[in-house]
Amino acid sequence: MTRRDRKAQFNRALIELRSLIIHGALPAGERLTETAMAARLDLSRTPLRQAMDRLVDEGLLERIDTGGCRVARFQMDDLIDAIELRGVLEGTAARLAAERGVVPELGEAMKTTLEALDRAVDPDRFDFRAYVTHNEEFHDLLARLAGSDLVAREVARSARLPAASPVAFMQGQELIPDFRVSLGRAQHQHRRIFEAIMAREGARAEALAREHARLARTNLEYVMTEHPNLAERVPGLALVAE
């Protein structure tokens, strides 16, 4: 097997195992063994072991003293902390981008994405699917605007925590009161963040990005108190301890 094949096997194991966990197919507290999971995913044990190691590092799996791993269990406070952490890291990315200046190519890409988001939230041609796609693009670009691979990597890492992804609650937005209005508000924040970055206003860009992340906390609290049955549709909420 070539190095490329080994990497492909690892990536497949990581993506499929992570998906099983955050979507609740592997419930919180369930013990996983390499042999059983390798058979379930039709993979060899080496890439699966590497994927499990990565998910332990991400916090989705926990080591068991007697061997193997189990799916982690989270409290509501853990999810709130995860959202806050993403906000801190995205805020840092925004501040650094403002202080260092934005690479023209990335700046143009962000303008294109913001224009696409404007079209998606236009009341006359509202397009929810387009919003989800371009919202993900916005957050990916925001992490990259700082010009630091390390910052971009850590922002992406924080977004993989349960319920912390910028798109985690997109699947349940139709149950959020006035959800079209809430998406318009989010898009307004997107533009204010980018404007602050381009104006080289680092502190303002950081504060706006952190405030923007807190929209996810508002949605989390609404879903868990008003529509707990929605948990299975929001990645990561199935891991919350009752």
N, C-alpha and C positions, 0 to 999 in steps of 0.2 A: 504494500500500500504506500502510495506516495505521500509526501508531506501535505500536499493540497487535499488529498482524499481524507487524511486524518483530521485536518482542520474542518473539512466539510462535515465529517461525522460528529465532531465535537459541537459545531454550531447547531447541527440538527438536534443533537441530544439536549443541548442547552435550551433551545427555543421550545421544543416539545415538552420537556419536563417543566420548564417555567410556566408554560401555558396551562398544563394540567393543574399546577398548584394554584395559580392566581385565579383560575376560573372555577375552582372548587371541586374538580374531578378527583383530586387527592385531598381529602379533608384534613383540617388542622389536627395535629397529633398523630396522624397515621404514620406507622413505621414503614420505611422503604428499604428494600434490600437490593443490592446491585443485580443479583441474579434475576429476581422477579421483574425489575424495571427494564433490564436489558431485553428480556423476553417480550415484555409488553410493547416496547418501542422498536423491537427488531433491530437492536444495535449490539455491538460488542461491548464488553464490560469496561474497556479502557476509556473510550470517549464518554461513556455514561459516568464513570467515576470522576473524570475531570469536570463534567457538567455539575455533578453533585457538589464537588469541592467549590465550584464557582457560586452555586446557590447557597451554600453555607456562608460564604463570604458576603453574599448579598443579604443574608438574614432570612431567606425563605425556608431554609432547612437548618436543623440543629443536629449536632453530633450526639449519638447515644453512647454512653460509656461502654456498653456491652457490644458495640459494633453497629455499623449502619447509621442511618439518619432517620429523623422524623420531620414531618411538615411542621413548621413553626406556627405558633398560635399568638395572636396579637390582641392587645387591648385598644379601645378607642383612642386613648392617649397616644399610643404608638403611631397610629395613622395620622393624627393631628401633628405629631412631631415630624413625621415623614414629609408632610406637606410643607410645614414650616422650613424644614431643611432644604427642600427644593427651592423654596422662595429665597432663602439666604444665598444659595449658590447661583440662582439665576440673577439675583440682585447684584452679586459680585461680578458676574459676567457682564451685566449691563454697565456697571460703574467702570470696569476696566476698559470696556469698549469705548465709553465716552472719554476716558482719560487718554487712551492710546490712539484713538482715531480708528475709523472703520475702513477696512480694505474696500476699495470701490466696487469690486465684483460682488462682494457679499452685501454691500449697501444696496446695489441695484436689485439683487435677488430678494432682499427684504421688501423693497418698494413693490416689486411684482407680487409678492405674497400678500402684502397688505391690501393691494388693489383687488386681488382675488377674494380676500376676506370681506372687503367692502361690498362686492357684488353678492357674496353668499348671504350677507345679512340684510340686503336690500329688501324691504317689505314687499315690493312688487315682484320679486323673483327669488324669494327666500330658498336657499339650497342647503339643507342641513348636512348632507353628505360632503358637499364641497367645503363647508365650514370645518368639519372634522379633519379633513385632509390638510387644508391650508393652516389650520390651527397648529397641527403637529409640525408643519414646515416652519411656522413662525418660531416655535420654541426651540427647534433644532438650530435655526439660524441665530437666534438670540444667544445660545450657548457658544456658537462659533465666532460671534462678532468680537469677542475679547481677544482673538488671535492667539489663544492658548489651547493646545491639545489637552493639557492636563485639566483645565477648567471645563472644557467641553466634555471630557470623559467623565468627570465627577458629577456634572449636571445630569448626564445621561444615566449614570449609576443611581443617583438619587431618585430619578423618575421611575426606576424599576421597583422601588419600594411599594408595598401594597397601598393602593389608592392615591399614590403621589403623582402618577402620570398626569400631564396636562389634559389628556384625553380620557382619563379614567371614568369620568362621569358623563361623557358624551352620550353613552348608551341609555342613560336615564334622564336626559334633559327634558324629555317630553312630559315628565311628571313634576318638574320644577315649575312653580307658579310663574307665569309670564316668561317662559323660557326664551322666547324670541327676543324679548326685551333684555334678558340677562346676557344673551350672546352679543347683542348690540353694545351693551355696556362693556363686555369683555373686549370687543373690537376697539372701542374707544380707548381702553387702557393700552391695547397693543400699540396704537398710534402714538399715544402720549409717551410711552416708553421709548419708542424709536426716535421721536422728535427730541427727547431729552438727550439721547445718545448722540445724535447728530449735532446738537447744540453744545456738546462737550460739557454737559451738566451732570457730572458723575453722581453726586449725592442724590439728586432728584431722580435720575434714572434708576438707581439702586432702590430707592424708596418705592417708586412706582412698580417695579418688578416684584418686590416683596408683597406689596398690597395686592397685586394681580393674582399671585399664587393663593391668596387667602379666599378667593372665590371658590376654590376647590374645597376648602374647609367649610364654607357655608353650605355647599351642595352636600358634602358628607354628612353634616349634622342634620340637614333636612331629610335626606334619604333614611338615615338610621332612626330618626324619631317619627317621621310621618309615613314612610314607605319601606319598612325593614324587609318586606318581601322582595324588594328590588335588589337586595344584596347579591343574589346570584348573577345579576346582569352587570354588576360593577366589578371589574377585576380587582381582586384582593379582599373584598369585603367578606367573602366566605371564610376567611381566616380569622375573623374577629371573634373572640371568645364571648359567649353570652353571659 
